[in-house]
């Protein structure tokens, strides 16, 4: 898909799915804004992906950071066409009865409030320019309770609902919103899950995880008209039919 002239803002862009998405979108000609808390990591990635890339040091759990990030993106590239809400954490994994309330709440701040802050900052810009696409990286945990993951499951469920709300409110103004549940992906998060030894996901063999470029390529596909039947919904890469539509093998 040709993304020349389009601008994409990716949160959690320093590694994993976010870093792969940066490379995939840049390869298709997009202007790419890379957002993460680690300035060094996104600056290094920006230097690899080319001159149409902007590195932004920001914390998605801070509203002022997200508002400033969107404005920086528009100031540099003149518009914002795609927002990919990818930033997310799962640590610390712990049973609810012994979980640390502050740490539990911080996961909500990143995984749920961070998605809202991105949408809140981007939607007025997209509506003013006549349209845009909002994509949220979700999880099967949004729909299934798992031991030790109460913070992650709750935050992902909330983010899935936020995405549905964004579609309902934004569609009349030209916005497209949907979620992507990638399944288990070979990223740093899976190492953290494995180390926890908690619930069946931690017992999966590494070969069971898909490469990070699969969800990245799916996110690119979701920006096109072929994905329009799924607007307002969440698609899953566990679905063989979806993988076929995206062109993943």
C-alpha positions in Angstrom: 0.0 0.0 0.0 1.4 3.4 -1.0 1.5 5.7 2.0 3.3 8.5 0.3 2.2 11.8 1.8 0.5 10.2 4.8 1.7 10.7 8.4 1.6 8.0 11.0 2.2 8.4 14.7 3.2 5.2 16.5 3.3 4.9 20.3 5.6 2.4 22.0 7.8 2.7 18.9 11.1 1.8 20.5 10.9 -1.9 20.1 8.6 -4.9 19.2 5.5 -4.3 17.2 6.0 -0.5 17.3 9.5 -0.6 15.8 8.4 -3.1 13.1 5.4 -0.9 12.2 7.8 2.1 11.9 9.9 0.2 9.3 6.8 -1.2 7.5 5.1 2.2 7.1 8.3 4.0 6.3 9.0 1.5 3.5 5.7 2.4 2.0 6.6 6.1 1.9 4.8 7.4 5.0 6.0 10.1 7.3 6.5 8.4 10.6 6.5 9.9 14.1 8.0 7.5 16.6 7.0 8.0 20.2 8.5 6.3 23.3 9.8 7.1 26.7 13.3 6.1 25.6 14.7 9.0 23.5 17.8 7.1 22.5 15.9 4.1 21.2 13.5 6.1 19.0 16.3 8.4 17.8 18.3 5.4 16.8 15.4 3.9 15.0 14.6 7.2 13.3 18.1 7.3 11.9 17.6 3.9 10.4 14.2 4.6 8.8 15.1 7.7 6.9 14.5 11.5 6.7 10.7 11.3 6.8 10.9 10.1 10.4 10.4 12.1 13.6 11.6 10.8 17.1 9.5 12.0 20.0 10.3 11.4 23.6 7.0 11.2 25.5 5.1 9.2 28.1 1.7 8.1 26.9 0.4 8.1 30.5 0.9 11.9 30.6 -1.8 13.9 28.8 0.5 16.9 28.2 3.0 14.7 26.6 0.5 13.2 24.2 -1.0 16.5 23.3 2.4 18.0 22.6 3.4 14.9 20.6 0.5 15.3 18.2 1.2 19.0 17.8 4.9 18.2 17.1 3.8 15.7 14.5 1.5 18.2 12.8 4.1 20.9 13.0 6.7 18.7 11.2 4.5 17.0 8.6 1.4 19.2 8.3 -1.1 16.5 9.1 -1.8 13.3 11.0 -3.5 10.5 9.1 -2.9 7.4 11.3 -2.6 6.9 15.0 -1.3 3.5 16.2 -1.9 3.1 19.9 0.6 0.4 20.5 2.4 1.3 23.8 1.7 -1.2 26.6 3.2 -3.0 29.6 2.4 -6.1 31.5 4.8 -6.0 34.5 4.4 -6.5 37.3 2.5 -9.8 36.9 0.9 -10.7 40.2 -2.2 -12.1 41.9 -4.7 -9.4 42.8 -4.6 -10.3 46.5 -0.8 -9.5 46.6 -0.6 -6.9 43.9 0.9 -3.5 44.5 -1.9 -0.9 44.1 0.4 1.8 42.7 2.0 -0.6 40.2 -1.4 -1.9 39.2 -2.7 1.6 38.6 0.4 2.5 36.5 -0.4 -0.2 34.0 -3.9 1.2 33.7 -2.3 4.7 33.2 -0.2 3.4 30.3 -2.5 0.7 28.6 -5.8 2.4 29.0 -5.4 6.1 29.7 -2.6 6.2 27.2 -4.9 5.0 24.5 -7.5 7.7 25.5 -4.9 10.5 25.6 -3.7 9.6 22.1 -7.2 9.5 20.7 -8.2 12.7 22.5 -5.2 14.5 21.0 -5.5 13.1 17.5 -9.3 13.1 16.9 -9.7 16.9 16.6 -6.8 17.1 14.2 -8.1 14.3 12.1 -11.7 15.6 12.1 -10.5 19.1 11.1 -8.6 17.7 8.1 -11.5 15.5 7.0 -10.5 12.1 8.2 -8.0 9.7 9.6 -7.4 6.2 11.0 -7.1 5.2 14.6 -5.7 1.7 15.3 -5.4 0.1 18.7 -3.1 -2.8 19.4 -5.3 -5.0 21.5 -4.9 -8.5 23.0 -6.8 -11.7 23.5 -6.5 -10.7 27.2 -9.2 -8.0 26.5 -11.7 -10.8 26.3 -10.3 -13.6 28.6 -9.4 -13.5 32.3 -5.9 -14.8 33.1 -4.2 -15.5 36.4 -1.9 -12.7 37.4 -3.0 -10.4 34.6 -5.9 -8.5 36.2 -4.3 -5.2 35.3 -3.5 -6.2 31.8 -6.8 -7.8 31.0 -8.7 -4.9 32.5 -6.7 -2.3 30.6 -6.9 -4.1 27.3 -10.7 -4.6 27.7 -11.1 -0.9 28.4 -8.9 0.0 25.4 -11.0 -2.2 23.1 -14.2 -0.4 24.3 -12.5 3.0 23.8 -11.7 2.0 20.2 -15.4 1.1 19.6 -16.4 4.5 21.1 -13.9 6.3 18.8 -15.5 4.6 15.8 -19.1 5.4 16.9 -18.3 9.1 17.5 -15.7 9.6 14.8 -17.2 7.8 11.8 -19.6 10.6 10.9 -16.6 12.9 10.7 -14.5 10.7 8.5 -12.6 8.7 11.1 -11.9 5.0 10.9 -11.2 3.1 14.1 -10.6 -0.5 14.8 -8.5 -2.8 16.9 -5.9 -5.5 16.2 -5.5 -8.5 18.4 -2.2 -10.0 17.2 -2.0 -13.1 19.4 1.3 -13.9 21.1 4.2 -12.1 19.4 7.9 -12.7 19.8 8.7 -9.5 21.7 10.3 -8.5 25.0 6.9 -8.8 26.7 6.9 -12.5 26.0 10.2 -12.8 27.8 8.6 -11.1 30.8 5.6 -13.4 30.6 7.9 -16.5 30.4 9.9 -15.4 33.4 6.8 -15.0 35.5 5.8 -18.6 35.2 2.2 -17.6 35.7 -0.7 -19.0 33.7 -0.6 -21.1 30.6 0.8 -18.3 28.3 4.1 -18.4 30.2 4.4 -22.1 29.3 4.3 -21.5 25.5 7.3 -22.5 23.5 9.0 -19.6 21.7 8.2 -21.1 18.4 4.5 -20.5 19.1 4.9 -16.7 18.9 4.5 -14.9 15.6 7.2 -12.4 14.4 6.6 -8.7 15.1 6.4 -7.8 11.4 3.1 -9.8 11.1 1.1 -7.4 13.2 3.0 -4.5 11.7 1.9 -5.6 8.2 -1.6 -6.1 9.4 -1.7 -2.5 10.7 -0.6 -1.3 7.3 -3.4 -3.3 5.7 -5.9 -1.9 8.1 -5.3 1.6 6.7 -6.8 0.6 3.4 -10.3 0.1 2.1 -10.0 -3.7 2.2 -10.3 -3.4 6.0 -13.4 -1.2 6.0 -15.8 -4.2 6.7 -14.1 -4.4 10.1 -14.4 -0.8 11.1 -15.5 -0.4 14.8 -14.4 -4.0 15.5 -11.4 -5.9 16.5 -9.7 -8.3 14.1 -7.5 -11.2 15.3 -4.4 -12.6 13.7 -5.4 -15.9 15.2 -8.1 -16.0 12.5 -6.7 -17.9 9.4 -9.1 -15.9 7.2 -7.8 -12.6 8.5 -4.2 -13.7 7.9 -5.1 -14.7 4.4 -6.7 -11.3 3.7 -3.6 -9.5 5.1 -1.3 -11.8 3.1 0.5 -13.4 6.0 1.9 -16.9 5.7 
